[in-house]
């Protein structure tokens, strides 16, 4: 049984099925009227799911998404939540810095990280029951240059990724401003290494190739072979370079997919959406745009969000047209048979996890 959790702006969909694109899937709606931003889980502990929201902190499920409880955190807002906009239920809710990113360590499902707006990183070592802020991030020299264009007086931690070979090595994507990493659990921070992107949206580390890291950013794609200390920027064939989501093939570190558009508005805004999916099949290969393979792309389609349950070639993708699955890393796709009302075509997905 496969569990896929789709985070939309105003709800989550908890989907369970046989791991294929058949119609034998059940769908339940959870966290309605919450302003969801991100979701994370550890495949080794599939019943534990963590969700971050824009105004109501962090929610945790310990039963695979059947129920969620709001965690007590100390992510105290510097100004009332109403200054950023109301939460999904029309109130300001709990005053909390928006939680823009969460991740669960692949080494220990009790270790959870959360990234907020303004940019801060918090860590829990007990599954979310208590949290400690990792200091020093905003003391980096470039922090005065960080800004998020729609709200230019702030910035946020858009992505967090724990290195699969080193539990103390954490990668941080700042939107917008820097790629940052710490090799020692937050004691020291390193920013803007050679070749790194600035407007980072998502990061991925390959589970079987030590040091291999991938970045999808508003200013393009990049990859690293030394744990983010230096980067290269293979762009040949990538015609749309506002990149959002990135996923490597668990079975081959040289195969990678990204979702991308020409601009933020065509990536995120349904009325102007025009987004695409590209694949690169080897270190010396150019990017190939995946079209006509039963995965909606192009006009009217917002940028896809990817997730893999860890099987070679297997990737789930969600956009405003539904949930899709490939078992051959993009050669062919099938629409997963979950409930997808017409009203969801106006939604831009916020996050996705796939659990075996």
Secondary structure per residue as TSV (DSSP state, phi and psi in degrees):
chain	resnum	aa	ss	phi	psi
A	1	X	-	360.0	128.5
A	2	X	E	-104.5	137.2
A	3	X	E	-113.0	128.3
A	4	X	E	-123.2	126.8
A	5	X	E	-112.3	120.7
A	6	X	E	-101.3	123.4
A	7	X	E	-99.1	114.7
A	8	X	-	-103.6	174.1
A	9	X	S	-62.8	-32.0
A	10	X	S	-124.5	12.6
A	11	X	-	-173.9	165.6
A	12	X	E	-119.5	147.3
A	13	X	E	-111.2	120.1
A	14	X	E	-100.8	111.5
A	15	X	E	-115.3	134.3
A	16	X	E	-131.1	135.1
A	17	X	E	-160.4	-167.1
A	18	X	S	-88.9	8.4
A	19	X	S	84.4	6.3
A	20	X	S	-117.2	-177.5
A	21	X	S	-93.7	30.1
A	22	X	S	-74.6	178.3
A	23	X	S	-89.1	4.0
A	24	X	-	-86.7	60.1
A	25	X	-	-126.4	145.0
A	26	X	E	-109.7	149.9
A	27	X	E	-134.9	130.4
A	28	X	E	-125.5	143.0
A	29	X	E	-98.5	131.6
A	30	X	E	-133.6	163.9
A	31	X	S	53.6	42.2
A	32	X	T	-65.6	145.6
A	33	X	T	66.2	16.6
A	34	X	-	-100.6	143.5
A	35	X	-	-86.0	85.3
A	36	X	E	-75.4	145.4
A	37	X	E	-123.4	-30.4
A	38	X	E	-164.3	161.4
A	39	X	E	-150.0	147.8
A	40	X	E	-152.9	156.7
A	41	X	E	-161.6	165.1
A	42	X	-	-110.3	121.7
A	43	X	G	-57.3	-22.5
A	44	X	G	-78.2	-11.5
A	45	X	G	-136.3	67.0
A	46	X	T	-66.7	-12.6
A	47	X	T	-82.6	-11.6
A	48	X	-	-103.2	117.9
A	49	X	E	-128.9	137.6
A	50	X	E	-119.9	133.7
A	51	X	E	-127.0	133.2
A	52	X	E	-103.0	144.8
A	53	X	E	-124.5	166.0
A	54	X	S	-76.3	-29.8
A	55	X	S	-135.1	-4.3
A	56	X	S	-122.5	25.3
A	57	X	-	72.7	-140.0
A	58	X	E	-117.3	137.9
A	59	X	E	-115.1	148.3
A	60	X	E	-132.4	138.6
A	61	X	E	-113.8	138.1
A	62	X	S	-114.8	10.2
A	63	X	S	-130.3	34.7
A	64	X	T	72.2	22.7
A	65	X	T	97.2	4.3
A	66	X	S	-68.0	-43.1
A	67	X	-	-135.8	154.8
A	68	X	-	-131.4	142.3
A	69	X	E	-121.1	140.4
A	70	X	E	-76.5	130.6
A	71	X	-	-87.4	147.4
A	72	X	-	-79.8	120.2
A	73	X	-	-127.6	170.9
A	74	X	-	-116.6	35.8
A	75	X	-	-84.8	71.1
A	76	X	-	-77.7	129.1
A	77	X	-	-69.8	144.5
A	78	X	S	-78.9	-17.4
A	79	X	S	-146.2	159.4
A	80	X	-	-57.1	149.3
A	81	X	G	-58.8	-27.4
A	82	X	G	-62.6	-23.5
A	83	X	G	-68.3	-25.1
A	84	X	T	-94.0	-10.7
A	85	X	-	116.3	152.2
A	86	X	-	-72.4	156.5
A	87	X	-	-75.9	177.6
A	88	X	T	-62.0	-22.8
A	89	X	T	-94.6	11.0
A	90	X	S	85.6	5.1
A	91	X	S	-118.8	171.1
A	92	X	-	-81.5	-13.1
A	93	X	-	60.6	-153.4
A	94	X	S	-71.7	136.6
A	95	X	-	-76.5	110.3
A	96	X	-	-147.9	141.5
A	97	X	-	-56.9	138.7
A	98	X	E	-55.5	132.3
A	99	X	E	-96.1	104.2
A	100	X	E	-93.8	-16.2
A	101	X	E	-152.5	144.5
A	102	X	E	-140.9	151.3
A	103	X	E	-150.9	151.0
A	104	X	E	-111.8	130.3
A	105	X	-	-59.9	135.2
A	106	X	S	-71.9	-12.1
A	107	X	S	-89.4	-27.2
A	108	X	-	-158.0	111.5
A	109	X	T	-66.5	-9.2
A	110	X	T	-79.9	-15.7
A	111	X	-	-94.4	115.7
A	112	X	E	-126.6	138.4
A	113	X	E	-115.9	147.0
A	114	X	E	-133.8	139.4
A	115	X	E	-118.1	140.8
A	116	X	E	-123.6	175.9
A	117	X	E	-119.3	122.3
A	118	X	T	-62.3	168.4
A	119	X	T	-66.1	109.5
A	120	X	E	-142.9	155.9
A	121	X	E	-122.9	131.5
A	122	X	E	-119.6	150.6
A	123	X	E	-130.9	138.3
A	124	X	E	-117.5	135.9
A	125	X	S	-105.5	3.7
A	126	X	S	-128.5	35.9
A	127	X	T	75.2	10.8
A	128	X	T	111.4	0.0
A	129	X	S	-70.6	-32.9
A	130	X	S	-142.7	155.1
A	131	X	-	-136.5	150.9
A	132	X	E	-134.2	136.9
A	133	X	E	-79.5	135.2
A	134	X	E	-86.9	112.2
A	135	X	T	-79.9	162.6
A	136	X	T	100.7	-16.4
A	137	X	G	-61.3	-49.4
A	138	X	G	-81.4	3.2
A	139	X	G	-89.6	-1.7
A	140	X	S	-64.7	146.5
A	141	X	G	-56.6	-33.2
A	142	X	G	-84.0	-3.6
A	143	X	G	-60.8	-27.7
A	144	X	G	-66.9	-16.3
A	145	X	G	-96.8	-5.2
A	146	X	-	-74.7	137.2
A	147	X	-	-161.5	150.5
A	148	X	B	-107.0	111.5
A	149	X	T	-51.2	-42.5
A	150	X	T	-65.2	-26.5
A	151	X	B	-130.3	75.4
A	152	X	T	-65.3	-8.9
A	153	X	T	-88.8	9.8
A	154	X	-	-148.1	-175.9
A	155	X	-	-162.6	170.3
A	156	X	E	-153.1	164.7
A	157	X	E	-84.9	103.8
A	158	X	E	-81.1	-31.1
A	159	X	E	-145.3	144.9
A	160	X	E	-130.9	135.5
A	161	X	E	-142.2	124.1
A	162	X	E	-89.7	133.7
A	163	X	-	-62.9	130.3
A	164	X	T	-71.4	-11.3
A	165	X	T	-105.9	-13.4
A	166	X	-	-142.3	108.8
A	167	X	T	-66.3	-16.6
A	168	X	T	-93.3	-5.0
A	169	X	-	-97.4	117.9
A	170	X	E	-123.0	133.4
A	171	X	E	-105.7	138.1
A	172	X	E	-130.0	126.4
A	173	X	E	-104.9	118.9
A	174	X	E	-97.6	127.1
A	175	X	E	-110.6	109.7
A	176	X	T	-117.0	145.2
A	177	X	T	159.2	-37.3
A	178	X	E	-169.9	152.8
A	179	X	E	-96.2	132.8
A	180	X	E	-132.2	144.9
A	181	X	E	-140.5	153.9
A	182	X	E	-123.9	130.7
A	183	X	S	-91.0	-3.5
A	184	X	S	-137.0	39.0
A	185	X	T	70.0	22.4
A	186	X	T	101.8	0.7
A	187	X	S	-68.7	-37.4
A	188	X	S	-134.6	152.4
A	189	X	-	-127.8	145.9
A	190	X	E	-128.2	133.3
A	191	X	E	-123.2	154.7
A	192	X	-	45.5	54.3
A	193	X	-	-64.4	164.3
A	194	X	B	-54.7	126.5
A	195	X	T	85.8	-8.3
A	196	X	-	-67.7	151.5
A	197	X	-	-81.0	161.4
A	198	X	S	-101.0	-42.4
A	199	X	S	-96.5	68.3
A	200	X	E	-76.7	131.4
A	201	X	E	-110.3	-42.3
A	202	X	E	-150.0	151.6
A	203	X	E	-129.4	154.3
A	204	X	E	-147.1	139.1
A	205	X	E	-112.2	136.3
A	206	X	-	-78.7	133.8
A	207	X	S	-71.1	-18.0
A	208	X	S	-119.0	0.3
A	209	X	S	-122.8	101.1
A	210	X	T	-60.0	131.5
A	211	X	T	90.1	-16.4
A	212	X	-	-77.7	124.2
A	213	X	E	-136.3	143.8
A	214	X	E	-126.2	145.1
A	215	X	E	-134.9	131.3
A	216	X	E	-109.7	123.8
A	217	X	E	-139.3	162.4
A	218	X	T	-64.1	-21.8
A	219	X	T	-105.1	22.6
A	220	X	E	119.6	-170.9
A	221	X	E	-103.5	152.2
A	222	X	E	-153.6	159.4
A	223	X	E	-146.3	154.5
A	224	X	E	-132.1	149.2
A	225	X	S	-114.5	4.0
A	226	X	S	-130.1	38.6
A	227	X	T	66.0	33.6
A	228	X	T	87.1	5.2
A	229	X	S	-77.7	-24.0
A	230	X	B	-150.5	156.2
A	231	X	-	-136.7	152.2
A	232	X	B	-120.2	162.3
A	233	X	-	-130.0	72.4
A	234	X	-	-70.3	114.2
A	235	X	-	-120.5	-8.6
A	236	X	T	-56.2	124.9
A	237	X	T	89.9	-11.5
A	238	X	-	-87.3	91.8
A	239	X	-	-78.8	-26.6
A	240	X	-	-109.4	116.2
A	241	X	-	-116.2	11.0
A	242	X	E	-88.8	90.6
A	243	X	E	-92.2	143.1
A	244	X	E	-119.2	-58.1
A	245	X	E	-116.6	145.7
A	246	X	E	-136.5	140.2
A	247	X	E	-146.0	127.1
A	248	X	E	-88.5	158.2
A	249	X	E	-72.2	120.5
A	250	X	T	-56.5	-22.7
A	251	X	T	-93.5	-7.0
A	252	X	E	-156.0	106.3
A	253	X	E	-66.1	-12.8
A	254	X	E	-92.8	0.7
A	255	X	E	-107.6	130.9
A	256	X	E	-149.8	146.6
A	257	X	E	-121.5	145.9
A	258	X	E	-132.8	151.7
A	259	X	E	-102.8	142.1
A	260	X	E	-157.3	165.3
A	261	X	E	-148.2	-178.0
A	262	X	S	-84.5	-22.0
A	263	X	S	-158.7	171.5
A	264	X	H	-62.5	-41.5
A	265	X	H	-65.9	-38.1
A	266	X	H	-80.5	-10.0
A	267	X	H	-88.2	-40.3
A	268	X	H	-109.9	-25.2
A	269	X	-	-96.0	115.9
A	270	X	G	-61.9	-32.9
A	271	X	G	-70.0	-20.2
A	272	X	G	-123.3	13.2
A	273	X	-	-63.1	139.9
A	274	X	E	-161.9	83.8
A	275	X	E	-120.7	163.9
A	276	X	E	-142.5	169.2
A	277	X	E	-125.9	133.1
A	278	X	E	-121.9	151.3
A	279	X	E	-132.2	143.8
A	280	X	E	-123.5	127.4
A	281	X	-	-101.6	1.2
A	282	X	S	-175.8	166.8
A	283	X	T	-60.8	-29.6
A	284	X	T	-105.1	11.3
A	285	X	-	-91.7	154.5
A	286	X	-	-87.5	163.0
A	287	X	-	-72.9	141.7
A	288	X	E	-117.8	128.6
A	289	X	E	-78.5	128.0
A	290	X	-	-90.0	110.3
A	291	X	-	-132.3	153.4
A	292	X	S	65.0	32.5
A	293	X	S	-123.0	29.5
A	294	X	S	71.5	9.2
A	295	X	S	-106.2	114.2
A	296	X	-	-60.5	131.7
A	297	X	-	-142.7	170.7
A	298	X	E	90.6	-150.8
A	299	X	E	-59.8	132.6
A	300	X	T	85.6	-3.6
A	301	X	-	-110.4	125.2
A	302	X	-	-81.1	165.9
A	303	X	-	-59.8	139.1
A	304	X	-	-77.8	153.7
A	305	X	E	-115.2	132.9
A	306	X	E	-106.6	155.6
A	307	X	E	-156.6	148.3
A	308	X	-	-127.5	139.9
A	309	X	-	-79.9	3.2
A	310	X	S	100.3	2.3
A	311	X	S	-89.7	139.9
A	312	X	T	-54.0	129.4
A	313	X	T	80.8	-10.4
A	314	X	-	-94.8	122.7
A	315	X	E	-140.9	134.4
A	316	X	E	-96.8	146.0
A	317	X	E	-136.4	139.1
A	318	X	E	-127.7	136.6
A	319	X	E	-138.6	-164.9
A	320	X	T	-76.0	0.3
A	321	X	T	-103.2	-7.8
A	322	X	E	140.4	-168.3
A	323	X	E	-108.2	134.1
A	324	X	E	-131.6	158.0
A	325	X	E	-139.5	135.4
A	326	X	E	-121.8	142.3
A	327	X	S	-113.0	3.7
A	328	X	S	-130.0	33.3
A	329	X	T	51.8	48.4
A	330	X	T	100.0	-6.8
A	331	X	S	-65.2	-36.9
A	332	X	S	-144.9	150.2
A	333	X	-	-131.4	152.2
A	334	X	E	-130.6	147.0
A	335	X	E	-79.3	125.3
A	336	X	-	-74.0	134.5
A	337	X	-	-79.9	65.4
A	338	X	-	-106.7	162.3
A	339	X	-	-66.2	126.2
A	340	X	-	-140.5	82.2
A	341	X	-	-57.4	154.7
A	342	X	G	-56.7	-32.6
A	343	X	G	-62.5	-21.1
A	344	X	G	-75.8	-9.8
A	345	X	G	-68.4	-11.8
A	346	X	G	-93.7	2.5
A	347	X	-	-100.6	141.0
A	348	X	-	-103.5	117.0
A	349	X	-	-59.1	143.1
A	350	X	-	-101.5	-28.8
A	351	X	E	-168.6	167.0
A	352	X	E	-156.5	134.0
A	353	X	E	-130.7	145.8
A	354	X	E	-126.2	125.0
A	355	X	E	-124.0	132.4
A	356	X	-	-69.1	360.0
